[in-house]
Amino acid sequence: MRIVVPAARIVLGFLFGVLGMNGFVPFMPNPTFIPPTAAAFAGAMASSHFSYFVFGVQVACGVLLLVNRWVPLAIVALAAVLANILAFHITMWPQTLVPMPLLTLILWFIVAWPLRGHFAPLFAATVDDSPTIGTAAPSAQQR
């Protein structure tokens, strides 16, 4: 695992970095056939410029993974991107679910699993309202 996790992090960062850059500077050819629903969705993302946000997140997180900085933040942000990629491929273009979206999902889990302790607070059922930084807030009796 000492080699697998860093290798998966680098490959995942490279994938999202390169494919995200392709959204700004198209250097990869478009597929010859795109189903009408998928084409309409991609067209709506492009015409609304929402795709710039998505590709920007991909590039930023890809760079963070490559330089091994703020990896838990990058993994959380990429979880949202990857969920949308999977939803797109499952619902609009299932023929392309294999290999890239599933390979990317596997790489994401390989990188995220050792970091699962960082994500535990995200799944807390309740939140402690007391301040944790600086001085304590005055109690109701002191006010």
DOGUGU-455654 format. One record per residue: residue number from 1; residue in three letters; chain; x negated, y, z negated of N, C-alpha, C, O in turn. Coordinates in steps of 0.02 Angstrom, whole numbers. Layout:
BEGIN
NUM,ALA,A,X,Y,Z,X,Y,Z,X,Y,Z,X,Y,Z
...
END
This chain:
BEGIN
1,MET,A,-41,-60,0,0,0,0,-43,63,0,-19,117,17
2,ARG,A,-107,56,-19,-150,115,-19,-162,142,51,-179,200,60
3,ILE,A,-153,99,101,-162,121,170,-95,131,204,-88,176,246
4,VAL,A,-45,90,187,19,92,221,55,158,211,78,188,259
5,VAL,A,60,181,149,98,243,135,65,304,167,101,343,199
6,PRO,A,-1,316,160,-30,373,194,-25,368,270,-14,418,304
7,ALA,A,-31,307,297,-24,299,370,47,315,392,57,348,443
8,ALA,A,96,291,354,166,306,371,180,381,365,216,409,406
9,ARG,A,151,414,314,159,486,307,130,524,366,161,571,391
10,ILE,A,72,503,389,40,537,446,79,525,510,90,571,549
11,VAL,A,101,463,521,140,448,582,206,486,580,227,514,631
12,LEU,A,240,487,522,303,523,516,293,598,528,332,630,562
13,GLY,A,240,626,499,225,696,510,209,711,583,231,762,610
14,PHE,A,172,667,614,157,676,685,220,672,728,230,713,773
15,LEU,A,263,622,714,325,615,752,368,678,747,390,705,798
16,PHE,A,381,700,686,424,758,678,390,822,703,423,866,730
17,GLY,A,325,827,693,290,886,718,292,891,794,308,944,821
18,VAL,A,277,837,828,276,837,901,346,843,930,358,884,975
19,LEU,A,392,803,905,460,806,931,494,872,914,536,897,952
20,GLY,A,477,901,857,503,967,841,476,1021,887,512,1066,908
21,MET,A,411,1016,902,381,1065,949,411,1059,1018,416,1108,1054
22,ASN,A,432,998,1037,464,988,1102,529,1029,1107,551,1045,1162
23,GLY,A,560,1044,1051,620,1085,1051,606,1158,1068,649,1193,1093
24,PHE,A,545,1181,1054,526,1250,1070,491,1256,1137,504,1301,1176
25,VAL,A,446,1209,1150,407,1208,1212,418,1140,1244,379,1094,1230
26,PRO,A,468,1133,1286,484,1066,1314,426,1039,1357,410,1067,1410
27,PHE,A,396,986,1334,342,954,1371,356,881,1384,318,847,1419
28,MET,A,411,855,1356,432,787,1369,492,788,1416,535,831,1410
29,PRO,A,495,741,1463,552,742,1510,617,724,1476,618,685,1428
30,ASN,A,671,752,1501,737,735,1475,757,667,1502,734,646,1555
31,PRO,A,800,631,1465,824,567,1489,863,575,1554,893,627,1567
32,THR,A,862,523,1595,897,526,1659,973,525,1650,1009,555,1690
33,PHE,A,996,491,1598,1068,489,1585,1081,505,1512,1048,477,1467
34,ILE,A,1128,549,1499,1151,565,1432,1226,558,1432,1259,588,1475
35,PRO,A,1255,520,1386,1328,515,1383,1360,584,1376,1331,629,1346
36,PRO,A,1420,592,1404,1452,658,1403,1460,688,1333,1449,748,1324
37,THR,A,1479,648,1284,1488,675,1217,1421,698,1188,1418,751,1157
38,ALA,A,1369,660,1198,1302,679,1174,1278,742,1209,1247,786,1179
39,ALA,A,1291,746,1274,1271,805,1312,1308,867,1288,1279,921,1283
40,ALA,A,1372,860,1274,1411,917,1249,1386,940,1181,1381,1000,1168
41,PHE,A,1369,892,1138,1343,909,1072,1276,944,1078,1264,995,1046
42,ALA,A,1231,917,1119,1165,947,1128,1173,1017,1160,1136,1063,1142
43,GLY,A,1220,1024,1205,1232,1089,1236,1257,1140,1186,1238,1198,1188
44,ALA,A,1301,1118,1141,1327,1163,1089,1271,1184,1042,1267,1242,1021
45,MET,A,1227,1138,1025,1170,1155,981,1124,1204,1015,1098,1251,984
46,ALA,A,1112,1194,1080,1066,1238,1117,1097,1307,1127,1064,1358,1117
47,SER,A,1161,1310,1148,1192,1375,1163,1203,1417,1100,1203,1478,1103
48,SER,A,1211,1384,1042,1220,1421,979,1153,1436,946,1151,1470,895
49,HIS,A,1099,1410,974,1031,1418,946,1022,1383,880,972,1395,845
50,PHE,A,1068,1340,861,1061,1301,800,1003,1253,807,972,1234,757
51,SER,A,988,1232,867,933,1185,878,866,1215,856,822,1178,836
52,TYR,A,858,1281,860,796,1312,837,785,1301,762,729,1289,740
53,PHE,A,839,1305,725,834,1291,653,814,1219,641,768,1206,601
54,VAL,A,847,1172,674,832,1101,664,761,1086,685,724,1052,649
55,PHE,A,740,1111,743,671,1097,766,620,1132,721,566,1106,711
56,GLY,A,637,1190,695,593,1225,649,582,1186,585,526,1181,560
57,VAL,A,635,1157,559,630,1115,499,587,1054,514,546,1033,473
58,GLN,A,597,1025,573,557,966,592,483,983,596,441,946,571
59,VAL,A,466,1039,628,396,1058,635,366,1074,566,311,1050,550
60,ALA,A,401,1113,526,375,1132,460,364,1070,417,312,1064,385
61,CYS,A,412,1026,415,405,965,374,352,919,402,316,886,364
62,GLY,A,347,915,468,294,875,498,225,899,478,181,860,463
63,VAL,A,216,965,479,152,994,459,139,980,385,83,963,366
64,LEU,A,190,988,343,182,975,271,161,902,259,119,889,216
65,LEU,A,190,857,295,171,786,288,100,775,312,62,737,281
66,LEU,A,81,806,367,13,796,394,-41,823,348,-94,793,341
67,VAL,A,-27,880,316,-78,910,272,-70,886,199,-108,906,155
68,ASN,A,-21,843,187,-10,813,121,3,866,67,-24,862,12
69,ARG,A,44,914,84,64,966,36,140,967,31,175,961,81
70,TRP,A,166,975,-29,238,979,-42,275,922,-7,328,933,24
71,VAL,A,248,863,-12,277,804,21,347,789,-4,391,775,37
72,PRO,A,362,792,-70,431,779,-91,481,829,-60,536,809,-41
73,LEU,A,462,892,-54,506,941,-22,517,923,51,573,926,76
74,ALA,A,464,905,86,470,886,156,513,824,164,553,820,211
75,ILE,A,506,777,119,546,715,123,620,731,113,663,703,148
76,VAL,A,636,774,65,707,792,54,736,828,115,791,813,136
77,ALA,A,698,875,143,723,912,201,731,865,261,779,870,299
78,LEU,A,683,820,270,688,773,326,744,722,316,768,694,365
79,ALA,A,764,710,254,820,665,242,883,692,275,921,654,306
80,ALA,A,894,757,269,953,787,301,947,784,377,996,769,411
81,VAL,A,888,799,403,878,796,476,888,725,500,921,714,550
82,LEU,A,858,678,465,863,608,486,934,582,481,955,542,523
83,ALA,A,971,603,431,1042,583,426,1081,607,487,1123,571,513
84,ASN,A,1067,668,509,1102,694,568,1079,659,631,1119,647,676
85,ILE,A,1015,643,636,990,606,694,1024,538,698,1047,517,752
86,LEU,A,1028,504,642,1061,438,641,1135,444,657,1162,403,695
87,ALA,A,1169,494,630,1240,504,645,1250,517,719,1297,491,749
88,PHE,A,1207,558,749,1211,572,821,1204,507,861,1244,493,905
89,HIS,A,1153,468,845,1140,408,885,1192,353,872,1209,316,918
90,ILE,A,1216,347,812,1266,296,797,1333,313,831,1365,269,858
91,THR,A,1352,376,829,1419,394,853,1421,414,927,1471,402,960
92,MET,A,1367,444,953,1370,471,1021,1327,435,1072,1339,439,1132
93,TRP,A,1275,400,1048,1229,368,1095,1198,307,1063,1137,305,1053
94,PRO,A,1239,256,1046,1214,198,1009,1161,158,1046,1122,122,1013
95,GLN,A,1157,162,1111,1107,125,1148,1036,147,1131,988,109,1141
96,THR,A,1028,208,1106,962,234,1091,945,232,1016,897,263,994
97,LEU,A,984,195,978,971,189,906,905,152,893,871,165,843
98,VAL,A,888,107,938,825,70,933,782,93,991,807,95,1047
99,PRO,A,720,110,981,678,100,924,668,162,881,659,156,820
100,MET,A,669,223,910,645,282,874,684,300,811,653,308,759
101,PRO,A,750,307,813,784,326,751,774,275,694,764,295,637
102,LEU,A,777,211,710,768,161,658,695,158,635,682,149,575
103,LEU,A,648,165,680,577,167,661,564,227,615,528,221,566
104,THR,A,592,283,632,583,343,591,615,333,522,586,355,472
105,LEU,A,672,301,519,704,287,455,660,242,412,653,253,352
106,ILE,A,631,190,442,587,145,405,526,183,380,506,174,322
107,LEU,A,495,224,422,438,263,401,457,310,344,419,318,296
108,TRP,A,515,341,349,538,387,296,543,350,230,521,376,178
109,PHE,A,573,290,230,579,252,168,511,230,140,502,230,80
110,ILE,A,465,213,184,398,194,161,364,253,126,330,243,75
111,VAL,A,374,313,152,344,373,121,383,393,58,353,413,8
112,ALA,A,449,389,60,491,414,5,491,367,-55,496,391,-112
113,TRP,A,485,302,-45,493,255,-100,442,267,-156,463,268,-215
114,PRO,A,378,275,-143,331,288,-198,344,355,-234,320,365,-290
115,LEU,A,380,400,-203,395,465,-232,463,468,-266,485,521,-286
116,ARG,A,495,411,-273,564,410,-298,571,442,-367,624,467,-384
117,GLY,A,519,441,-407,521,474,-473,532,549,-468,561,579,-513
118,HIS,A,508,579,-414,518,650,-403,590,667,-387,613,723,-397
119,PHE,A,627,618,-361,696,630,-340,747,613,-394,806,628,-385
120,ALA,A,726,581,-448,772,560,-500,815,617,-527,875,607,-537
121,PRO,A,787,677,-539,829,731,-564,885,751,-516,935,780,-538
122,LEU,A,878,738,-453,930,755,-405,993,713,-415,1047,733,-393
123,PHE,A,986,656,-448,1042,611,-458,1069,613,-529,1104,566,-549
124,ALA,A,1055,665,-566,1080,672,-634,1155,684,-632,1179,726,-593
125,ALA,A,1192,648,-673,1264,655,-675,1286,721,-706,1336,750,-685
126,THR,A,1249,745,-755,1264,808,-787,1201,851,-790,1145,826,-781
127,VAL,A,1210,914,-801,1154,961,-804,1152,993,-873,1204,1014,-899
128,ASP,A,1093,997,-902,1084,1032,-965,1081,1106,-951,1037,1129,-914
129,ASP,A,1126,1144,-979,1131,1216,-964,1081,1258,-1003,1077,1318,-993
130,SER,A,1044,1228,-1048,996,1267,-1087,936,1285,-1043,915,1246,-1001
131,PRO,A,908,1345,-1054,851,1365,-1013,790,1323,-1030,780,1303,-1087
132,THR,A,750,1309,-980,690,1268,-990,627,1307,-980,573,1283,-997
133,ILE,A,631,1368,-954,571,1409,-941,576,1473,-982,630,1504,-985
134,GLY,A,521,1493,-1012,520,1556,-1050,552,1548,-1118,551,1495,-1148
135,THR,A,581,1603,-1141,611,1602,-1208,681,1574,-1204,713,1574,-1152
136,ALA,A,703,1551,-1261,771,1522,-1265,822,1578,-1262,811,1633,-1288
137,ALA,A,877,1563,-1232,932,1611,-1228,964,1617,-1297,964,1569,-1335
138,PRO,A,989,1676,-1313,1021,1684,-1379,1083,1640,-1384,1121,1633,-1335
139,SER,A,1093,1612,-1442,1152,1570,-1452,1213,1614,-1459,1208,1675,-1463
140,ALA,A,1271,1583,-1460,1333,1621,-1464,1338,1657,-1531,1368,1711,-1535
141,GLN,A,1309,1630,-1584,1311,1663,-1649,1267,1724,-1651,1281,1771,-1688
142,GLN,A,1212,1725,-1613,1167,1782,-1613,1192,1840,-1572,1168,1896,-1581
143,ARG,A,1239,1830,-1529,1264,1883,-1485,1311,1927,-1520,1337,1974,-1490
END
